[in-house]
Amino acid sequence: MSSGGIAADIRDGCILSELRMASQKNEMNETTISVQTNLAEEGQTAGSRIFKERRSQPRRQQICRILGINFFTGNAQQAVDQMRGGGLLVVPAAPALKDLPVNTAYREALLGADMVIPDSGFMVLIWNLMRFRLDLRRLSGLEYLRLLLKQSDVRAPGNTLWVMASPRSSTLNLKWLVDKGVRVRQDSVYIAPMYGSPLNDPALLELMEIQRPEHVIVTVGGGTQERLGFYLKQNLTYAPAIHCIGAAIAFLSGDQVHIPEWADTFYLGWLLRCIAEPMRYVPRYWRARKLLGLMLKHRGELPPLETGTETHSG
């Protein structure tokens, strides 16, 4: 074959190769455009799908079973990290835990929660004394909240919905949050109504479905906040992180007596509350002594429901 024929064959081969590459590039561009279009169309549901995928993943958390409830035994940072996957976190106190045999709605909420942190110093003390070893560390709602509020995704305006107990609480809490550099949009605050039994709040559900916040921080009272969080978990079409931290922010904002870190560390928050409002809190914490008998009798097992049980918390 002549040199001219060889050169022509090489030239033809190069042209063919370039045509194939151009064709493949066009196909890739078309695929990319198609994917981008699909993602744009799924914009409203992408967040929900991600939440559900995270929620379906097993939670690898260390637990300690007390009265049939799985209490989280990790530290605050581990709790915050795990809750980024969505789900319900509750912080039960001793005065409410004593009602496990008689309060079915509260009981169901604790059993249905994704994370239960051991906030009750009384419960932790009893448990460790019963077992003759200090293997359960208290993790307070106050410690958890302080760390939670340092997270950029929680601080981002519009990414967190705050459920406040009252207009007064909302005013004090929001002022404190602003002072700490946490910007909260006006439409990211919801004042909770007085809840009855069964607990229902379609207005809150509608607001959340429209805004689809990644985090919901519930600051209403213990016994009610757990039921509200469980109601949201059951009825929302997506799975945000629902943090039922109750009065924790009130101890910081001035809505209730201030509890410094040292008092929280040494389990003395209850004492400061009793000193500040004895008529309100002394009877409440006195009734919590019933938790001791429950734990001695049932230890890690869920107490059976008593006849004539209540269906809601006060």
C-alpha positions in Angstrom: 0.0 0.0 0.0 1.3 3.5 -0.9 2.1 6.1 1.8 -0.8 8.2 0.6 -3.2 5.3 1.2 -1.9 4.7 4.7 -2.2 8.4 5.5 -5.8 8.4 4.3 -6.7 5.4 6.4 -5.2 7.0 9.5 -7.0 10.3 8.8 -10.3 8.4 8.3 -9.7 6.5 11.5 -9.1 9.7 13.5 -12.3 11.3 12.1 -14.2 8.2 13.0 -12.8 8.2 16.5 -13.7 11.9 16.9 -17.2 11.2 15.8 -17.6 8.4 18.3 -16.3 10.6 21.1 -18.6 13.4 20.1 -21.5 11.0 20.1 -20.6 9.7 23.5 -20.2 13.2 24.9 -23.7 14.2 23.6 -25.2 11.1 25.2 -23.5 12.0 28.5 -24.7 15.6 28.3 -28.2 14.4 27.6 -28.0 12.1 30.6 -26.7 14.9 32.8 -29.5 17.2 31.7 -32.1 14.5 32.3 -30.7 13.9 35.8 -30.7 17.6 36.6 -34.3 17.9 35.4 -35.4 15.0 37.5 -33.7 16.5 40.6 -35.3 19.8 40.0 -38.7 18.2 39.8 -38.0 16.3 43.0 -36.9 19.4 44.8 -39.9 19.3 47.2 -39.5 15.7 48.1 -35.7 15.2 48.1 -35.4 16.3 51.7 -38.2 14.0 52.8 -36.6 11.0 51.0 -33.2 11.7 52.6 -34.8 11.9 56.0 -36.6 8.7 55.5 -33.4 6.9 54.3 -31.5 8.2 57.4 -34.4 7.1 59.6 -34.4 3.6 58.1 -30.8 3.1 59.0 -30.3 1.2 62.3 -29.2 3.4 65.2 -26.0 2.0 66.7 -26.4 3.4 70.1 -25.4 2.0 73.5 -28.4 1.7 75.7 -29.3 0.9 79.3 -32.8 -0.5 79.8 -34.6 0.9 82.9 -38.3 0.2 83.5 -38.5 -1.1 79.9 -37.2 2.2 78.4 -34.0 2.2 76.4 -31.9 5.0 77.8 -29.0 6.4 75.7 -25.7 5.9 77.5 -23.4 8.0 75.1 -22.3 11.6 75.6 -24.0 14.8 74.4 -21.9 15.0 71.2 -22.9 11.5 70.2 -26.5 12.2 70.9 -26.5 15.4 68.8 -24.7 13.6 66.0 -27.2 10.7 65.9 -30.2 13.0 66.0 -29.0 14.6 62.8 -30.5 11.5 61.1 -34.0 12.5 62.3 -36.3 11.0 64.9 -37.7 11.7 68.3 -35.6 12.6 71.3 -37.2 12.8 74.8 -35.8 13.9 78.2 -38.0 12.3 80.8 -37.8 13.6 84.4 -38.5 11.6 87.6 -41.9 13.2 88.4 -43.2 11.9 85.0 -41.4 8.6 85.0 -43.2 7.5 88.1 -46.4 7.5 86.0 -45.3 4.8 83.6 -47.8 2.3 85.1 -50.8 4.7 84.9 -50.2 7.0 82.0 -50.7 5.1 78.7 -50.1 8.0 76.3 -46.8 9.1 78.1 -45.7 5.5 78.2 -46.3 5.0 74.5 -44.4 8.1 73.7 -41.3 7.0 75.6 -41.4 3.5 74.0 -41.9 5.1 70.6 -39.0 7.6 70.9 -35.8 7.1 69.0 -33.6 8.4 71.7 -34.3 8.7 75.5 -31.5 10.5 77.4 -31.1 9.9 81.2 -31.8 13.4 82.5 -33.1 12.4 85.9 -30.4 12.5 88.5 -32.7 10.6 90.9 -33.2 7.8 88.5 -29.4 7.6 87.7 -28.5 7.5 91.4 -31.0 4.7 92.1 -29.9 2.7 89.2 -26.1 2.9 90.0 -26.8 2.1 93.7 -28.9 -0.9 92.8 -26.1 -2.3 90.7 -23.3 -1.3 93.0 -21.3 0.4 90.2 -21.3 3.8 88.5 -22.0 2.5 85.0 -24.7 5.0 84.0 -23.8 8.7 83.5 -26.5 11.3 83.6 -26.9 13.3 80.4 -29.1 16.4 81.2 -31.4 18.1 78.8 -29.5 21.3 79.6 -26.2 19.9 78.6 -27.7 18.5 75.4 -29.4 21.8 74.5 -26.2 23.8 75.0 -24.4 21.6 72.5 -27.3 21.4 70.1 -27.5 25.2 69.8 -23.8 25.3 68.7 -24.6 23.4 65.6 -24.7 25.4 62.3 -27.7 23.5 60.9 -29.7 24.3 64.0 -28.7 27.9 64.0 -29.5 28.4 60.3 -32.6 30.7 60.0 -35.6 28.8 58.9 -34.0 25.4 59.5 -35.4 25.0 63.0 -39.0 25.4 64.2 -39.4 26.4 67.9 -42.6 25.2 69.7 -43.0 27.5 72.7 -45.1 26.9 75.8 -46.6 30.4 75.9 -46.2 34.0 74.5 -44.3 35.0 77.6 -41.9 32.0 77.3 -41.5 32.8 73.6 -40.5 36.4 74.3 -37.9 35.5 76.9 -36.5 32.5 75.0 -36.2 34.4 71.7 -34.5 37.3 73.4 -32.0 34.9 74.9 -31.4 33.2 71.6 -30.8 36.5 69.8 -28.3 37.4 72.6 -26.5 34.2 71.8 -26.4 34.9 68.1 -29.2 32.5 67.1 -31.4 34.2 64.6 -35.0 32.9 64.6 -37.5 33.9 61.9 -40.9 35.0 63.0 -42.6 32.2 61.1 -40.3 29.7 62.8 -42.0 30.1 66.2 -45.2 28.3 67.1 -47.1 28.9 70.4 -48.5 25.6 71.6 -52.1 25.6 72.7 -53.4 23.8 75.8 -53.4 20.1 74.8 -56.0 17.6 75.9 -56.4 13.9 75.4 -56.1 12.6 72.8 -53.4 15.1 71.8 -54.2 16.8 68.4 -52.6 19.7 66.6 -53.4 19.8 62.9 -52.3 23.5 62.7 -48.7 22.5 63.8 -48.7 19.6 61.4 -49.7 21.8 58.5 -47.1 24.4 59.3 -44.4 21.8 59.4 -45.4 20.2 56.2 -45.3 23.6 54.5 -41.9 24.7 56.0 -40.4 21.3 56.4 -37.8 22.3 59.0 -34.9 19.9 59.6 -35.1 20.4 63.4 -38.1 21.0 65.7 -37.3 22.0 69.3 -40.2 21.5 71.7 -40.1 23.6 74.9 -43.4 22.7 76.5 -43.7 21.0 79.9 -42.7 17.4 80.7 -45.4 14.8 80.3 -46.9 16.8 77.4 -43.9 17.4 75.3 -43.2 13.7 74.9 -46.8 13.1 73.7 -46.5 16.0 71.3 -43.2 14.8 69.9 -44.7 11.3 69.4 -47.8 12.8 67.7 -45.5 14.6 65.2 -43.4 11.6 64.6 -46.5 9.5 63.8 -48.3 12.0 61.6 -45.7 13.9 59.6 -44.9 12.8 56.1 -41.2 13.3 56.6 -38.8 12.7 59.5 -37.2 15.7 61.1 -35.2 15.7 64.3 -37.7 16.4 67.1 -35.9 17.5 70.2 -38.2 17.5 73.3 -36.0 19.5 75.7 -38.8 21.0 77.8 -37.8 23.5 80.4 -34.1 23.3 79.5 -34.1 26.6 77.6 -36.2 28.2 80.4 -33.3 27.7 82.8 -31.1 29.8 80.5 -33.5 32.5 79.3 -34.9 33.5 82.7 -38.3 32.0 82.1 -37.6 29.8 85.1 -34.9 30.0 87.8 -31.4 30.1 86.3 -29.5 26.8 86.7 -25.7 27.3 86.3 -23.6 24.5 84.8 -22.1 23.5 88.2 -25.6 23.0 89.7 -26.6 20.9 86.6 -23.4 18.9 87.0 -24.1 18.0 90.6 -27.8 17.1 90.1 -29.0 20.2 92.0 -31.3 21.7 89.4 -34.4 20.3 91.3 -33.2 22.0 94.5 -32.9 25.4 92.9 -36.4 25.0 91.4 -37.8 24.1 94.8 -36.1 27.1 96.4 -37.4 29.5 93.7 -41.0 28.2 93.6 -41.6 25.9 96.7 -45.4 25.7 96.4 -45.1 24.4 92.8 -42.1 22.2 92.9 -41.7 20.7 96.4 -45.0 18.7 96.0 -44.0 17.6 92.5 -40.5 16.3 93.5 -41.9 14.7 96.7 -44.3 12.6 94.6 -41.3 11.6 92.5 -40.2 9.4 95.4 -42.5 6.7 94.0 -40.0 6.1 91.3 -37.7 4.4 93.8 -40.3 1.7 94.6 -40.9 1.2 90.8 -37.2 0.7 90.1 -36.6 -1.6 93.0 -39.6 -3.8 92.0 -39.2 -3.8 88.2 -35.6 -2.8 87.5 -35.2 -3.2 83.7 -38.7 -4.4 83.0 -41.6 -2.3 81.9 -44.1 -2.0 84.7 -47.6 -3.5 83.8 -50.4 -1.1 83.2 -52.6 -0.6 86.2 -56.4 -0.8 86.0 -58.2 2.5 85.5 -55.1 4.1 83.9 -55.0 7.7 82.9 -54.7 8.6 79.2 -52.9 11.9 79.4 -50.5 14.0 81.5 -51.2 17.1 83.4 
